[in-house]
Amino acid sequence: MQITEAIGIAFATGSNRKPVEGAVDRVGEIGWPHALSGIIILVVVQAGLLLWATSGSDAVIQRDLAIVAYLALAAPFILFAIGAALTRTQARLPAACLYLSLVLAGLQVVSAVASGFGSGASGFLVGILAAIGFLGARGFLRLGSGWAILMALLIVACFMGAGMLIFVLPAGQLLQ
């Protein structure tokens, strides 16, 4: 399967679109090489954004911000892996990881651009993160609405909680 086809399938499933009647659900055909491609894109995008945002800053601040950023981005993947294990949908996990990595990379870029214009769009972006978590949990993990809402809330809580770690890291002491 080509990467573009895998991305199309992952985004259709992540958007919770059902396959047309008679079509086969091909999410299980997306493998870890596809997911790894998306994760590499996410890591590179985040590294570029960190270098751009922290150029000229102290190395301790750069390191601590990188720790916080990557922990926050890892939270949805960890929660989806736990969810896939609990729901026995591990075959769908690579597609979920491909979807999450590309969507999170896009959200990071949008967030950086919005902050460059002085926009306080963080609440809007947290809402998008919750929606992505909800729809992804429904599509990939095949969770009901209640469990998908819980997954979305956990993703947002972990994402935001990781941001609070900056206050316990050495760079947080410099910010006070």
Secondary structure, 3 states (H helix, E strand, C coil): CCHHHHHHHHHHHHCCCCCCCCCCCCHHHCCHHHHHHHHHHHHHHHHHHHHHHHCCCCHHHHHHHHHHHHHHHHHHHHHHHHHHHHHCCHHHHHHHHHHHHHHHHHHHHHHHHHHHCCCCCHHHHHHHHHHHHHHHHHHCCCCCHHHHHHHHHHHHHHHHHHHHHHHCCHHHHHHC
